[in-house]
């Protein structure tokens, strides 16, 4: 380790921040270099290397569609930040500032690789998300050389997250460019994540003001005039938003006789929380439609913060709503949850979906008779779109650098 890098790590250790670092495929040299300089315990809360596919799936709570892409690095960093929060809370004498740092890499192996040698690094803090992506020139370095570069790119990312400047230069070759993306969270979004707000509205200026000129989508604590409160909300991850969602929304407005907007939870029961970059990218899809952002992963929580609303969902979601295994295997807990939804004045409008070669509808869902009235089917002759976000993502080419 050169004096410049030793000095940088000493500066990182002196900064009042702590981190959880998670790496897969490469980048572990950053951990060893951090610990080679005295003071590592002031910086590092935990380091994790989920190298196998099953270990990475365990870290994320799901198997990623692709391991070495920016999206996976962002999700890894979001979980690392969550973990840092837990460790900070468990030790009252620790500083409040903390970050999650993640890297997923595909480097020189003992087997030829068809794809690029590359890395994606993400840093998640309380108020910001930053990603860095780099495609390495094949054959320009051996494994140790690629690992050293990736490790030091992680150190750059960590240093940047604690506000350090004048960093040692990276040994990049001609044609190699680090591509960076930044997202600074709106204060309303931070309050939403921290449980200080139940819902935040993402509204394009054209929708919020009635102006014919579409602009960026600012966040609002409440729906401003001239928009009316929603009769229904079409709930989803919208990754991506597609024509089926839009057609479903129109069909729901006809059936409900009122306005239907969209709702996206930035927290999920069995997935990592969304980072700020991903939230911004998904919000950008709603060019002229209001989007409710919540931190409510379950419909009980949605109903309590959005009483009186009809939730528009697909039949696959309806099946999960009435499946006891999502309630710890307890039918009584499921009944209690549905009772709370009913008490909040909410119900469900359910669209059919093609599953395999069959088109499934609400009639295929095993409903308890006492709660059957909470669910209404959208007839197939009113709406049917045999498309899914998962299939659309799989049909797209893998993009390594955004």
Secondary structure, 3 states (H helix, E strand, C coil): CCHHHHHHHHHHHHCCCEEEEEEECCCCHHHHHHHHCCCHHHHEEEEECCCCHHHHHHHHCCCCCCCCCHHHHHHHHHHHHHHHHHHHHHCCCCCCCEEEEEEEEECCCCCCCCCCEEEEEEEECCCEEEEEEEEECCCCCCHHHHHHHHHHHHHHHHHHHCCCCCCCCCCCCCCCCCEEEEEECCHHHHHHHCCCCCEEEEEEHHHHHCCCCCCCEEEECCCCCCCCCCCEEEECCCCCCCHHHHHHHHHHHHHHCCCEEEEEECCCCCCCCCCHHHHHHHHCCCCCCCEEEECCCCHHHHHHHCCCCEEEEEHHHHHHHCCHHHHCCCHHHHHHHHHHHHHCCCEEEEECEEECCEEECHHHCCCCHHHHHHEEEECCCCCCCCCCHHHHHHHCCCCCCC
